[in-house]
Amino acid sequence: MAVVREFTLPDLGEGLTEATIVQWMVEVGEVVSVDQPVVEVETAKAMVEVPCPYGGVVTARFGDEGTDLPVGAPLITVAVGASTSVEEPADLSPDTASEEAPAPEEAVPAESGEGSGNVLVGYGTSAAAARRRRVRPGGGSAPGSGGATDGSGAARPETAAPEESDAGRTVAVISPLVRRMAREHGLDLATLRGTGRHGLILRTDVERAVREQQAPAAAPAAPVVAAAGRSRAEGERIPLRGMRGAAAEKFSRSRREIPDATCWVDADATELLAARRAMNAPGAPKVSLLALLARICTAALARFPELNATIDTETQEIVRLPEVHLGFAAQTDRGLVVPVVRDAHTRTVEGLSAEITRLTESARAGGLSLADLTRGTFTLNNYGVFGVDGSTPIINHPEAAMLGVGRISPKPWVYNGELAVRQVVQLSFTFDHRVCDGGTSGGFLRYVADCVEQPAVLLRGL
């Protein structure tokens, strides 16, 4: 007899608590194998194909394309051990899923061979993970079948792991960050109304409650009306979710937490462009301008390691990082992303160019993994490709600095004591003032400018 297994949205790592269904890759009634991708989801970091740890026949899918699901919510149910040659609709219908599925305490451990350990970060098929007790939002535990049911007995999604409030009532919350924020501000989660799917309490719910708690009592304000007499509710509304929402949150957090400062300088890039032309001789691997700037950055960080750092706000310590994982801003159809070149300080200009090209192509195709987008230590932002000269970059939290590069264009310049037309670029450098003072940031930027103007300066450190 087939045993129906429920596969839930796994922990996607990096503190991600939800994902949006982009595309289903299987249909109900389709046979799937262990570790076969069954759905493509979009997180705040990247597009991810989610593999199923069970092999069998898909009996149900939970959520339409475009639906937001929290970590732990059911994705599909799979009839493990079902015959694939004979139709057995009675055993494979969603209505029987709750009758066939074992209780969480009886889930088959990974070593049984029915599940796979080769799935996403934080998700496994170990007995310990399988025995986690699941609770419906707002109330008691799920029935022994392992699936919540409505009045007709049909399976319906469960969404959240339990959190006990001060009053002893179970509330819907899955994020450790949400629980910690509530504790730090003395909030009872039982008093909050979750705006997530099926009443899930989100970080925004806690932040709103904190603002209400801290705001002074005031008379209710009258509804805001536009000058033309129309309500501000009119107009196109674009949800801040997925990658765009994550970017908005990161920008806001950076401005809120980091006391940043910016300095800038114009540099004559004529010799740098000439050096690139010489490197790109016929038959040689092509070297991009961004790769040259990346190599200059790694050399500058070797001289000023204070800037390859982060702030540990828990311990109030500056953490200087030994490796340089260099992020670079890339514009895609899905928004701005920052792929990360691992161990950039160990790579040659050619190696940097090849890796930047690979990551850029993957970013535009939507194929970057979480590892490609996280744990950067310094960011290079070439906004000159948009035809602008300068900017005051927002630091990529939790990093400590970012170098911005404007367009390179012909301008009047004093060269060897005479006025000449040279290829000039503006370099902008934003840094966290907690990790260093102006002397360090100015020294870093001046060294970068010197390398741009005289690429041979790099030879001193080789």
C-alpha positions as CSV (number, residue, x, y, z in Angstrom):
1,M,0.0,0.0,0.0
2,A,1.2,3.5,-0.9
3,V,2.2,5.8,2.0
4,V,1.5,9.5,1.3
5,R,4.4,11.8,2.3
6,E,4.0,15.5,2.7
7,F,7.0,17.6,1.4
8,T,7.2,21.1,2.9
9,L,9.1,24.2,1.7
10,P,12.5,23.6,3.2
11,D,14.7,26.1,5.0
12,L,16.4,28.0,2.1
13,G,19.2,29.4,4.3
14,E,20.5,32.9,4.9
15,G,17.6,33.7,7.2
16,L,15.0,33.4,4.4
17,T,11.6,32.7,5.8
18,E,9.4,32.7,2.6
19,A,9.4,32.2,-1.1
20,T,7.1,32.8,-4.1
21,I,6.0,30.0,-6.3
22,V,7.2,30.9,-9.8
23,Q,6.6,27.7,-11.8
24,W,5.4,24.2,-11.0
25,M,7.6,21.6,-12.7
26,V,5.3,18.6,-12.0
27,E,1.6,17.8,-12.3
28,V,-0.7,15.9,-10.0
29,G,-0.5,12.2,-10.9
30,E,3.0,12.6,-12.3
31,V,5.7,10.1,-11.2
32,V,8.7,11.8,-9.6
33,S,12.1,10.4,-8.5
34,V,14.1,11.2,-5.4
35,D,15.8,14.7,-5.7
36,Q,13.8,15.6,-8.8
37,P,13.1,19.4,-8.9
38,V,9.3,19.8,-8.5
39,V,8.9,23.6,-8.2
40,E,10.8,26.8,-9.0
41,V,10.5,29.5,-6.3
42,E,11.8,33.0,-6.0
43,T,13.3,34.1,-2.7
44,A,14.6,37.4,-1.7
45,K,18.0,36.3,-3.0
46,A,17.6,34.2,-6.1
47,M,15.5,31.8,-8.2
48,V,15.7,28.3,-6.7
49,E,14.6,24.9,-8.0
50,V,13.4,22.8,-5.0
51,P,14.1,19.1,-5.2
52,C,11.7,16.6,-3.6
53,P,13.3,14.1,-1.1
54,Y,10.7,11.4,-2.0
55,G,10.0,9.2,-5.0
56,G,6.5,8.3,-6.0
57,V,3.3,9.7,-7.5
58,V,2.3,13.4,-6.9
59,T,-1.1,13.4,-5.2
60,A,-1.5,17.1,-4.5
61,R,0.1,20.5,-5.0
62,F,-0.3,23.4,-2.5
63,G,-0.4,27.0,-3.9
64,D,-0.8,28.5,-7.3
65,E,2.0,30.2,-9.3
66,G,2.6,33.6,-7.7
67,T,1.6,32.4,-4.2
68,D,3.9,33.3,-1.3
69,L,4.7,30.4,1.0
70,P,6.5,30.5,4.4
71,V,9.2,28.0,5.2
72,G,7.5,24.9,6.6
73,A,4.3,25.2,4.5
74,P,3.4,22.1,2.4
75,L,4.4,22.1,-1.2
76,I,3.3,18.7,-2.5
77,T,2.2,15.3,-1.2
78,V,3.8,12.2,-2.8
79,A,2.4,8.6,-2.6
80,V,5.6,6.6,-1.9
81,G,5.4,3.0,-3.0
82,A,2.4,3.5,-5.3
83,S,2.3,1.4,-8.4
84,T,3.0,3.5,-11.5
85,S,1.5,1.0,-13.9
86,V,-2.0,0.7,-12.5
87,E,-4.3,3.6,-11.9
88,E,-5.3,3.8,-8.2
89,P,-7.3,7.0,-7.9
90,A,-8.8,6.1,-4.6
91,D,-5.3,5.8,-3.0
92,L,-3.9,8.9,-4.7
93,S,-6.5,11.5,-4.3
94,P,-5.8,14.5,-2.1
95,D,-8.8,13.6,0.1
96,T,-7.0,10.4,1.3
97,A,-3.7,12.1,2.0
98,S,-4.5,12.8,5.6
99,E,-5.7,9.1,6.1
100,E,-2.5,7.6,4.5
101,A,0.1,9.9,5.9
102,P,1.9,8.8,9.1
103,A,2.1,11.0,12.1
104,P,5.2,13.2,12.3
105,E,6.6,11.0,15.1
106,E,6.5,8.0,12.7
107,A,8.2,9.6,9.7
108,V,10.8,7.4,8.0
109,P,14.4,8.4,8.8
110,A,16.9,9.3,6.1
111,E,18.7,6.0,6.3
112,S,15.6,4.1,5.2
113,G,16.4,5.2,1.6
114,E,12.9,6.7,1.0
115,G,14.2,10.2,1.5
116,S,17.2,12.1,0.4
117,G,19.7,14.1,2.3
118,N,20.8,15.9,-0.9
119,V,18.3,18.8,-0.7
120,L,18.5,22.5,0.2
121,V,20.4,24.2,2.9
122,G,18.9,23.5,6.3
123,Y,16.5,20.8,5.1
124,G,17.2,17.2,5.7
125,T,15.4,13.9,6.0
126,S,16.9,12.9,9.3
127,A,14.6,11.5,12.0
128,A,15.1,14.5,14.2
129,A,13.9,16.9,11.4
130,A,11.0,14.6,10.5
131,R,9.8,14.5,14.1
132,R,9.2,18.2,14.4
133,R,5.7,18.8,15.7
134,R,3.6,21.0,13.4
135,V,0.8,23.2,14.6
136,R,-1.9,25.0,12.8
137,P,-1.9,28.8,13.1
138,G,-4.0,30.0,16.0
139,G,-4.6,26.8,17.7
140,G,-4.0,23.1,18.6
141,S,-1.6,20.6,17.1
142,A,-2.2,18.9,13.8
143,P,-4.0,15.6,13.8
144,G,-2.0,12.4,14.0
145,S,-2.3,12.0,10.3
146,G,0.3,14.8,9.9
147,G,-2.0,16.9,7.7
148,A,-4.6,19.5,8.7
149,T,-8.1,18.9,7.3
150,D,-11.2,21.0,6.7
151,G,-14.7,19.7,7.4
152,S,-14.7,17.5,4.4
153,G,-11.5,15.8,5.3
154,A,-9.5,17.2,2.4
155,A,-5.9,18.2,3.1
156,R,-5.1,21.9,3.5
157,P,-1.8,23.6,4.1
158,E,-0.2,24.1,7.5
159,T,2.2,27.0,7.7
160,A,4.0,27.7,10.9
161,A,6.0,26.1,13.7
162,P,4.6,27.0,17.1
163,E,5.6,29.7,19.5
164,E,4.2,29.8,23.0
165,S,3.1,33.2,24.2
166,D,3.2,34.4,27.8
167,A,-0.4,33.4,28.1
168,G,0.3,29.9,27.0
169,R,-1.5,30.2,23.7
170,T,0.2,28.9,20.5
171,V,0.8,31.6,17.9
172,A,1.9,31.4,14.3
173,V,5.6,32.4,13.9
174,I,8.5,30.7,12.2
175,S,11.3,33.2,12.1
176,P,13.8,33.3,15.0
177,L,14.4,36.9,14.1
178,V,10.7,37.7,14.7
179,R,10.8,36.0,18.1
180,R,13.9,37.8,19.1
181,M,12.6,41.2,18.1
182,A,9.4,40.6,20.0
183,R,11.4,39.6,23.2
184,E,13.7,42.6,22.9
185,H,10.8,45.0,22.8
186,G,8.7,43.2,25.4
187,L,5.9,42.3,23.0
188,D,3.6,39.3,23.5
189,L,3.2,37.6,20.2
190,A,-0.2,36.4,21.2
191,T,-1.4,40.0,21.0
192,L,-0.3,40.5,17.4
193,R,-2.3,39.8,14.3
194,G,-0.2,38.2,11.6
195,T,-0.5,39.5,8.1
196,G,1.3,36.5,6.5
197,R,-0.4,33.6,4.8
198,H,-2.8,31.8,7.2
199,G,-2.1,34.4,9.9
200,L,1.7,34.0,10.0
201,I,3.4,36.7,12.1
202,L,6.0,38.5,10.0
203,R,8.8,40.8,10.8
204,T,6.8,43.7,9.5
205,D,4.0,42.9,12.0
206,V,6.5,43.2,14.9
207,E,8.1,46.3,13.6
208,R,4.6,47.9,13.2
209,A,3.7,47.0,16.8
210,V,7.0,48.5,18.0
211,R,6.3,51.7,16.2
212,E,2.8,51.9,17.7
213,Q,4.2,51.1,21.1
214,Q,6.8,53.9,20.9
215,A,4.6,56.5,19.2
216,P,3.1,59.2,21.5
217,A,-0.7,59.2,21.9
218,A,-2.3,61.4,19.3
219,A,-5.7,62.2,18.0
220,P,-6.6,60.2,14.9
221,A,-5.5,61.9,11.8
222,A,-7.9,62.7,8.9
223,P,-7.4,60.6,5.7
224,V,-4.8,62.0,3.4
225,V,-6.3,63.4,0.2
226,A,-4.3,64.4,-2.9
227,A,-4.4,68.1,-4.0
228,A,-6.8,67.2,-6.8
229,G,-9.2,65.7,-4.3
230,R,-8.4,62.1,-5.1
231,S,-7.5,59.5,-2.5
232,R,-3.9,58.5,-2.5
233,A,-5.1,54.9,-2.8
234,E,-5.4,55.5,-6.6
235,G,-2.6,54.7,-8.9
236,E,-0.6,51.6,-9.8
237,R,0.7,49.7,-6.8
238,I,3.7,47.4,-7.1
239,P,4.3,45.0,-4.2
240,L,7.8,45.3,-2.6
241,R,8.5,41.6,-2.4
242,G,11.0,39.1,-3.8
243,M,14.3,40.5,-4.8
244,R,13.0,44.0,-5.1
245,G,11.5,43.8,-1.6
246,A,14.8,42.4,-0.2
247,A,16.8,45.2,-1.8
248,A,14.5,47.8,-0.4
249,E,14.8,46.3,3.1
250,K,18.6,46.2,2.7
251,F,18.9,49.8,1.6
252,S,16.7,51.0,4.4
253,R,18.6,48.9,7.0
254,S,22.0,50.3,5.7
255,R,20.8,53.9,6.0
256,R,19.3,53.2,9.4
257,E,22.2,51.3,11.0
258,I,25.4,52.5,9.2
259,P,26.9,56.0,9.8
260,D,28.3,56.3,6.4
261,A,30.4,59.0,4.8
262,T,31.4,59.5,1.2
263,C,34.5,61.0,-0.5
264,W,35.3,61.2,-4.2
265,V,38.1,62.1,-6.6
266,D,38.5,62.5,-10.4
267,A,41.1,60.4,-12.0
268,D,42.7,60.3,-15.5
269,A,41.9,56.8,-16.8
270,T,43.7,57.2,-20.1
271,E,46.6,54.9,-19.2
272,L,44.2,52.3,-17.7
273,L,42.3,52.1,-21.0
274,A,45.6,51.8,-22.9
275,A,46.7,49.0,-20.6
276,R,43.5,47.1,-21.2
277,R,43.9,47.4,-25.0
278,A,47.4,46.0,-24.7
279,M,46.1,43.0,-22.6
280,N,43.3,42.3,-25.1
281,A,45.8,41.6,-27.9
282,P,44.5,39.2,-30.7
283,G,44.4,35.7,-29.4
284,A,44.6,36.6,-25.7
285,P,41.7,36.1,-23.2
286,K,39.6,39.2,-23.0
287,V,39.9,41.3,-19.9
288,S,37.0,43.6,-18.9
289,L,37.4,47.0,-17.4
290,L,35.5,45.9,-14.4
291,A,38.0,43.1,-13.8
292,L,40.9,45.7,-13.9
293,L,39.0,47.8,-11.3
294,A,38.3,44.7,-9.2
295,R,42.0,43.8,-9.2
296,I,42.8,47.4,-8.1
297,C,40.3,47.0,-5.3
298,T,41.8,43.8,-4.0
299,A,45.3,45.5,-4.0
300,A,43.9,48.5,-2.2
301,L,42.2,46.3,0.4
302,A,45.5,44.5,1.0
303,R,47.0,47.9,1.9
304,F,43.9,49.0,3.9
305,P,42.5,45.8,5.5
306,E,40.4,48.0,7.9
307,L,37.9,48.3,5.1
308,N,37.4,44.6,4.5
309,A,35.3,44.3,7.6
310,T,31.9,44.2,9.2
311,I,30.4,45.3,12.6
312,D,29.2,42.8,15.1
313,T,26.4,44.7,16.7
314,E,25.8,42.1,19.3
315,T,29.3,42.4,20.8
316,Q,30.0,45.9,19.5
317,E,33.2,44.8,17.8
318,I,34.8,45.4,14.4
319,V,35.5,42.1,12.6
320,R,38.3,42.3,10.0
321,L,37.9,39.6,7.5
322,P,40.8,37.6,6.1
323,E,39.4,36.9,2.6
324,V,38.1,39.3,0.1
325,H,34.8,38.2,-1.4
326,L,34.1,40.9,-3.9
327,G,30.6,41.8,-4.9
328,F,29.7,43.8,-8.0
329,A,26.4,45.4,-8.9
330,A,24.7,43.9,-11.9
331,Q,21.4,45.2,-13.4
332,T,19.0,42.5,-14.6
333,D,15.4,42.3,-15.8
334,R,14.4,41.2,-12.3
335,G,16.2,44.1,-10.6
336,L,19.6,44.9,-9.1
337,V,21.6,42.0,-7.9
338,V,25.1,41.8,-6.4
339,P,26.9,38.6,-7.4
340,V,30.0,37.8,-5.3
341,V,33.4,36.7,-6.6
342,R,34.8,34.3,-4.0
343,D,38.4,34.8,-2.9
344,A,38.9,37.7,-5.3
345,H,42.2,38.5,-3.6
346,T,43.7,35.2,-5.0
347,R,42.6,35.7,-8.6
348,T,44.5,37.2,-11.5
349,V,42.9,39.9,-13.8
350,E,42.1,37.2,-16.3
351,G,40.6,35.0,-13.5
352,L,38.5,37.9,-12.2
353,S,37.3,38.7,-15.7
354,A,36.2,35.2,-16.4
355,E,34.3,34.9,-13.1
356,I,32.6,38.2,-13.5
357,T,31.5,37.3,-16.9
358,R,30.1,33.9,-15.7
359,L,28.2,35.5,-12.8
360,T,26.8,38.3,-14.9
361,E,25.5,35.8,-17.5
362,S,23.9,33.7,-14.7
363,A,22.4,36.8,-13.1
364,R,20.7,37.8,-16.3
365,A,19.4,34.3,-16.9
366,G,18.1,34.1,-13.3
367,G,20.4,31.2,-12.5
368,L,22.4,32.5,-9.6
369,S,22.5,30.3,-6.5
370,L,22.3,31.6,-2.9
371,A,26.0,31.1,-2.6
372,D,26.6,33.4,-5.6
373,L,24.7,36.2,-3.9
374,T,25.8,36.1,-0.2
375,R,28.7,36.6,2.2
376,G,30.4,39.4,0.2
377,T,32.9,41.6,2.1
378,F,33.3,44.6,-0.3
379,T,31.3,45.8,-3.2
380,L,32.3,47.5,-6.5
381,N,29.6,49.4,-8.2
382,N,30.1,50.5,-11.8
383,Y,27.2,52.9,-12.4
384,G,29.1,54.5,-15.2
385,V,27.4,52.1,-17.6
386,F,24.3,54.1,-17.1
387,G,26.1,57.2,-18.5
388,V,26.3,59.1,-15.1
389,D,29.4,60.6,-13.6
390,G,28.9,60.4,-9.8
391,S,26.9,58.9,-7.0
392,T,26.9,58.4,-3.2
393,P,26.6,54.7,-3.0
394,I,24.6,53.0,-0.2
395,I,26.7,50.4,1.5
396,N,25.7,46.8,1.0
397,H,24.9,45.9,4.6
398,P,26.6,44.4,6.5
399,E,29.8,45.3,4.6
400,A,31.8,48.4,5.6
401,A,32.5,50.1,2.2
402,M,31.7,50.4,-1.4
403,L,33.6,51.9,-4.4
404,G,31.5,53.6,-7.1
405,V,32.8,54.2,-10.6
406,G,31.3,56.7,-12.9
407,R,31.5,56.9,-16.7
408,I,34.8,57.4,-18.4
409,S,34.6,60.3,-20.8
410,P,36.9,62.8,-22.5
411,K,37.4,66.0,-20.5
412,P,40.0,68.8,-20.3
413,W,42.8,67.8,-18.0
414,V,46.2,69.2,-17.1
415,Y,48.7,66.6,-18.2
416,N,52.4,67.1,-17.9
417,G,51.8,70.8,-17.2
418,E,49.7,71.3,-20.3
419,L,46.0,71.3,-21.0
420,A,44.9,68.2,-22.8
421,V,41.9,66.1,-23.5
422,R,42.1,63.0,-21.3
423,Q,39.7,60.1,-20.4
424,V,38.5,61.1,-16.9
425,V,36.5,59.1,-14.4
426,Q,35.0,60.1,-11.0
427,L,35.5,57.6,-8.2
428,S,33.2,57.7,-5.2
429,F,33.9,55.9,-2.0
430,T,31.3,55.3,0.8
431,F,32.5,53.8,4.0
432,D,31.3,53.0,7.5
433,H,32.8,55.6,9.8
434,R,32.8,53.2,12.6
435,V,35.5,51.0,11.1
436,C,37.9,53.8,10.1
437,D,38.4,57.6,9.9
438,G,39.0,59.9,7.0
439,G,42.7,59.2,6.8
440,T,42.2,55.5,6.0
441,S,39.3,56.1,3.6
442,G,41.2,58.9,1.9
443,G,44.3,56.7,1.6
444,F,42.3,53.9,0.1
445,L,40.7,56.1,-2.5
446,R,43.9,57.9,-3.4
447,Y,45.6,54.5,-3.9
448,V,42.8,53.4,-6.2
449,A,43.1,56.7,-8.2
450,D,46.9,56.3,-8.5
451,C,46.4,52.8,-9.9
452,V,43.8,54.0,-12.4
453,E,46.1,56.8,-13.5
454,Q,49.3,54.8,-13.5
455,P,48.5,51.0,-13.7
456,A,52.2,50.3,-13.2
457,V,51.7,51.2,-9.5
458,L,50.1,47.8,-9.1
459,L,53.4,46.1,-10.0
460,R,54.8,47.2,-6.6
461,G,52.6,44.8,-4.8
462,L,53.0,41.9,-7.2
